[in-house]
Amino acid sequence: MSEIERLLTSTLAALEQELRQTQEAQAKTLSGQDQTLNAHAQALRQIRQQIASLSAQQRESTQHLQHLSELSTRLEPLLTRLNVMLCEKKKG
């Protein structure tokens, strides 16, 4: 083997080693990014579930408040009449 062949073989071996190390480092980085992405996806699913739950609670609360408002509207005239009756009773 001539000196040029040895130099080329050595250079190619070094480049191959460097490429292998770069690929391994990139694989580790990619694996870490994949784990991070999976964690974010899981967190997003949980947030979406919480939003759905809160939306359902909000709808339920809104219905309850509407019912209470209707009840208050119906009771107001009765309470006014009762108040008038009580005032008349005190005067008489």
Phi and psi in degrees as GROMACS dihedral restraints (atoms count N, CA, C in turn):
[ dihedral_restraints ]
;  ai    aj    ak    al  type     phi  dphi    fc
    3     4     5     6     1   -81.0    20    10
    4     5     6     7     1   170.0    20    10
    6     7     8     9     1   -62.1    20    10
    7     8     9    10     1   -39.0    20    10
    9    10    11    12     1   -65.0    20    10
   10    11    12    13     1   -41.2    20    10
   12    13    14    15     1   -64.0    20    10
   13    14    15    16     1   -41.9    20    10
   15    16    17    18     1   -64.1    20    10
   16    17    18    19     1   -42.2    20    10
   18    19    20    21     1   -64.3    20    10
   19    20    21    22     1   -44.6    20    10
   21    22    23    24     1   -64.3    20    10
   22    23    24    25     1   -42.8    20    10
   24    25    26    27     1   -62.7    20    10
   25    26    27    28     1   -44.2    20    10
   27    28    29    30     1   -64.1    20    10
   28    29    30    31     1   -43.9    20    10
   30    31    32    33     1   -64.0    20    10
   31    32    33    34     1   -44.9    20    10
   33    34    35    36     1   -63.5    20    10
   34    35    36    37     1   -39.6    20    10
   36    37    38    39     1   -64.6    20    10
   37    38    39    40     1   -41.4    20    10
   39    40    41    42     1   -65.4    20    10
   40    41    42    43     1   -42.7    20    10
   42    43    44    45     1   -64.7    20    10
   43    44    45    46     1   -39.5    20    10
   45    46    47    48     1   -62.8    20    10
   46    47    48    49     1   -43.8    20    10
   48    49    50    51     1   -62.7    20    10
   49    50    51    52     1   -44.2    20    10
   51    52    53    54     1   -63.1    20    10
   52    53    54    55     1   -42.7    20    10
   54    55    56    57     1   -63.2    20    10
   55    56    57    58     1   -43.0    20    10
   57    58    59    60     1   -60.8    20    10
   58    59    60    61     1   -44.6    20    10
   60    61    62    63     1   -64.5    20    10
   61    62    63    64     1   -40.7    20    10
   63    64    65    66     1   -63.6    20    10
   64    65    66    67     1   -43.3    20    10
   66    67    68    69     1   -63.5    20    10
   67    68    69    70     1   -41.0    20    10
   69    70    71    72     1   -64.4    20    10
   70    71    72    73     1   -42.3    20    10
   72    73    74    75     1   -64.3    20    10
   73    74    75    76     1   -42.1    20    10
   75    76    77    78     1   -66.1    20    10
   76    77    78    79     1   -37.0    20    10
   78    79    80    81     1   -63.8    20    10
   79    80    81    82     1   -41.3    20    10
   81    82    83    84     1   -64.7    20    10
   82    83    84    85     1   -44.0    20    10
   84    85    86    87     1   -61.4    20    10
   85    86    87    88     1   -45.7    20    10
   87    88    89    90     1   -62.6    20    10
   88    89    90    91     1   -40.2    20    10
   90    91    92    93     1   -63.2    20    10
   91    92    93    94     1   -43.0    20    10
   93    94    95    96     1   -63.6    20    10
   94    95    96    97     1   -41.5    20    10
   96    97    98    99     1   -65.9    20    10
   97    98    99   100     1   -36.7    20    10
   99   100   101   102     1   -64.0    20    10
  100   101   102   103     1   -42.7    20    10
  102   103   104   105     1   -64.0    20    10
  103   104   105   106     1   -42.1    20    10
  105   106   107   108     1   -62.9    20    10
  106   107   108   109     1   -44.4    20    10
  108   109   110   111     1   -61.2    20    10
  109   110   111   112     1   -42.4    20    10
  111   112   113   114     1   -63.6    20    10
  112   113   114   115     1   -40.4    20    10
  114   115   116   117     1   -64.3    20    10
  115   116   117   118     1   -41.4    20    10
  117   118   119   120     1   -65.3    20    10
  118   119   120   121     1   -40.3    20    10
  120   121   122   123     1   -63.3    20    10
  121   122   123   124     1   -41.8    20    10
  123   124   125   126     1   -63.6    20    10
  124   125   126   127     1   -43.9    20    10
  126   127   128   129     1   -62.6    20    10
  127   128   129   130     1   -39.7    20    10
  129   130   131   132     1   -64.5    20    10
  130   131   132   133     1   -41.5    20    10
  132   133   134   135     1   -60.9    20    10
  133   134   135   136     1   -42.9    20    10
  135   136   137   138     1   -64.4    20    10
  136   137   138   139     1   -40.8    20    10
  138   139   140   141     1   -63.6    20    10
  139   140   141   142     1   -42.4    20    10
  141   142   143   144     1   -62.8    20    10
  142   143   144   145     1   -39.8    20    10
  144   145   146   147     1   -64.3    20    10
  145   146   147   148     1   -41.5    20    10
  147   148   149   150     1   -64.5    20    10
  148   149   150   151     1   -40.2    20    10
  150   151   152   153     1   -62.8    20    10
  151   152   153   154     1   -44.2    20    10
  153   154   155   156     1   -62.1    20    10
  154   155   156   157     1   -42.0    20    10
  156   157   158   159     1   -64.7    20    10
  157   158   159   160     1   -45.3    20    10
  159   160   161   162     1   -64.3    20    10
  160   161   162   163     1   -36.9    20    10
  162   163   164   165     1   -64.1    20    10
  163   164   165   166     1   -42.6    20    10
  165   166   167   168     1   -63.2    20    10
  166   167   168   169     1   -43.2    20    10
  168   169   170   171     1   -62.9    20    10
  169   170   171   172     1   -39.6    20    10
  171   172   173   174     1   -64.6    20    10
  172   173   174   175     1   -43.1    20    10
  174   175   176   177     1   -61.4    20    10
  175   176   177   178     1   -43.1    20    10
  177   178   179   180     1   -63.2    20    10
  178   179   180   181     1   -44.0    20    10
  180   181   182   183     1   -64.5    20    10
  181   182   183   184     1   -40.3    20    10
  183   184   185   186     1   -62.1    20    10
  184   185   186   187     1   -43.7    20    10
  186   187   188   189     1   -62.8    20    10
  187   188   189   190     1   -41.8    20    10
  189   190   191   192     1   -63.8    20    10
  190   191   192   193     1   -44.1    20    10
  192   193   194   195     1   -64.2    20    10
  193   194   195   196     1   -39.1    20    10
  195   196   197   198     1   -62.9    20    10
  196   197   198   199     1   -41.9    20    10
  198   199   200   201     1   -61.9    20    10
  199   200   201   202     1   -45.0    20    10
  201   202   203   204     1   -63.6    20    10
  202   203   204   205     1   -38.4    20    10
  204   205   206   207     1   -64.0    20    10
  205   206   207   208     1   -44.1    20    10
  207   208   209   210     1   -62.5    20    10
  208   209   210   211     1   -41.8    20    10
  210   211   212   213     1   -63.0    20    10
  211   212   213   214     1   -43.8    20    10
  213   214   215   216     1   -62.0    20    10
  214   215   216   217     1   -41.9    20    10
  216   217   218   219     1   -62.3    20    10
  217   218   219   220     1   -40.4    20    10
  219   220   221   222     1   -72.2    20    10
  220   221   222   223     1   -33.1    20    10
  222   223   224   225     1   -80.0    20    10
  223   224   225   226     1   -26.1    20    10
  225   226   227   228     1   -55.9    20    10
  226   227   228   229     1   -48.1    20    10
  228   229   230   231     1   -63.3    20    10
  229   230   231   232     1   -37.5    20    10
  231   232   233   234     1   -65.0    20    10
  232   233   234   235     1   -41.9    20    10
  234   235   236   237     1   -66.9    20    10
  235   236   237   238     1   -36.7    20    10
  237   238   239   240     1   -63.1    20    10
  238   239   240   241     1   -46.4    20    10
  240   241   242   243     1   -62.1    20    10
  241   242   243   244     1   -41.6    20    10
  243   244   245   246     1   -62.5    20    10
  244   245   246   247     1   -41.3    20    10
  246   247   248   249     1   -62.4    20    10
  247   248   249   250     1   -43.2    20    10
  249   250   251   252     1   -62.0    20    10
  250   251   252   253     1   -43.6    20    10
  252   253   254   255     1   -62.2    20    10
  253   254   255   256     1   -41.5    20    10
  255   256   257   258     1   -65.8    20    10
  256   257   258   259     1   -40.5    20    10
  258   259   260   261     1   -65.2    20    10
  259   260   261   262     1   -40.8    20    10
  261   262   263   264     1   -65.0    20    10
  262   263   264   265     1   -38.3    20    10
  264   265   266   267     1   -65.4    20    10
  265   266   267   268     1   -39.5    20    10
  267   268   269   270     1   -65.9    20    10
  268   269   270   271     1   -38.1    20    10
  270   271   272   273     1   -71.9    20    10
  271   272   273   274     1   -35.0    20    10
